[in-house]
């Protein structure tokens, strides 16, 4: 039996905050108009982001804003 999207997400993420944050950030980018990194007919940004994550095409890079300033010497 094929797993549903929520089941696949849960299985892949397994409580990992890092992967959850990665998926959320990429979904926001796709909603704002970013091009998918995979060829697919899928239009659901969550499914597209999940496909990208499964294939190792995306990684979490911290935002510039909200970062602590570099230590001063």
C-alpha positions as a Markdown table, in Angstrom:
| # | Residue | x | y | z |
|---|---|---|---|---|
| 1 | Unk | 0.0 | 0.0 | 0.0 |
| 2 | Unk | 1.3 | 3.4 | -0.9 |
| 3 | Unk | 1.9 | 5.9 | 1.9 |
| 4 | Unk | 0.0 | 9.2 | 1.9 |
| 5 | Unk | 1.8 | 12.5 | 1.8 |
| 6 | Unk | 1.5 | 13.1 | 5.6 |
| 7 | Unk | 2.8 | 9.6 | 6.3 |
| 8 | Unk | 5.7 | 10.1 | 3.9 |
| 9 | Unk | 6.5 | 13.4 | 5.5 |
| 10 | Unk | 6.4 | 12.0 | 9.0 |
| 11 | Unk | 8.5 | 9.0 | 8.0 |
| 12 | Unk | 11.1 | 11.3 | 6.4 |
| 13 | Unk | 11.2 | 14.0 | 9.0 |
| 14 | Unk | 10.8 | 11.8 | 12.0 |
| 15 | Unk | 10.7 | 14.7 | 14.4 |
| 16 | Unk | 13.8 | 16.5 | 13.1 |
| 17 | Unk | 13.4 | 20.2 | 13.6 |
| 18 | Unk | 16.1 | 20.8 | 10.9 |
| 19 | Unk | 14.2 | 19.0 | 8.2 |
| 20 | Unk | 10.9 | 20.5 | 9.2 |
| 21 | Unk | 12.4 | 24.0 | 9.0 |
| 22 | Unk | 14.0 | 23.2 | 5.7 |
| 23 | Unk | 10.7 | 22.0 | 4.3 |
| 24 | Unk | 8.8 | 25.0 | 5.6 |
| 25 | Unk | 11.3 | 27.5 | 4.2 |
| 26 | Unk | 11.3 | 25.8 | 0.7 |
| 27 | Unk | 7.4 | 25.8 | 0.7 |
| 28 | Unk | 7.4 | 29.5 | 1.4 |
| 29 | Unk | 9.9 | 30.1 | -1.5 |
| 30 | Unk | 7.8 | 28.1 | -3.9 |
| 31 | Unk | 4.6 | 29.9 | -2.9 |
| 32 | Unk | 6.5 | 33.2 | -3.6 |
| 33 | Unk | 7.2 | 32.1 | -7.1 |
| 34 | Unk | 10.6 | 30.2 | -7.0 |
| 35 | Unk | 11.0 | 27.6 | -9.7 |
| 36 | Unk | 10.9 | 23.9 | -8.7 |
| 37 | Unk | 14.2 | 22.1 | -8.7 |
| 38 | Unk | 12.6 | 18.9 | -10.0 |
| 39 | Unk | 10.7 | 18.2 | -13.1 |
| 40 | Unk | 7.2 | 17.4 | -12.1 |
| 41 | Unk | 3.6 | 18.1 | -13.0 |
| 42 | Unk | 2.8 | 18.5 | -9.3 |
| 43 | Unk | 1.5 | 21.9 | -8.3 |
| 44 | Unk | 1.2 | 21.5 | -4.6 |
| 45 | Unk | 4.2 | 23.4 | -3.1 |
| 46 | Unk | 4.4 | 21.0 | -0.1 |
| 47 | Unk | 4.7 | 18.0 | -2.4 |
| 48 | Unk | 7.2 | 19.8 | -4.6 |
| 49 | Unk | 9.4 | 20.8 | -1.7 |
| 50 | Unk | 9.2 | 17.2 | -0.3 |
| 51 | Unk | 10.3 | 15.8 | -3.6 |
| 52 | Unk | 13.2 | 18.2 | -3.6 |
| 53 | Unk | 14.1 | 17.3 | -0.1 |
| 54 | Unk | 13.9 | 13.5 | -0.8 |
| 55 | Unk | 16.3 | 14.0 | -3.7 |
| 56 | Unk | 18.8 | 16.0 | -1.6 |
| 57 | Unk | 18.4 | 19.1 | -3.8 |
| 58 | Unk | 17.8 | 21.6 | -0.9 |
| 59 | Unk | 19.6 | 22.4 | 2.3 |
| 60 | Unk | 18.9 | 24.8 | 5.2 |
| 61 | Unk | 21.0 | 27.9 | 5.1 |
| 62 | Unk | 20.3 | 30.3 | 8.0 |
| 63 | Unk | 18.8 | 33.6 | 7.1 |
| 64 | Unk | 21.0 | 36.7 | 7.4 |
| 65 | Unk | 18.4 | 38.5 | 9.5 |
| 66 | Unk | 18.0 | 37.2 | 13.0 |
| 67 | Unk | 21.6 | 36.0 | 13.2 |
| 68 | Unk | 23.8 | 37.1 | 16.0 |
| 69 | Unk | 26.4 | 39.6 | 14.9 |
| 70 | Unk | 29.9 | 38.3 | 14.6 |
| 71 | Unk | 32.0 | 38.6 | 17.7 |
| 72 | Unk | 34.1 | 41.8 | 17.9 |
| 73 | Unk | 37.8 | 41.6 | 18.5 |
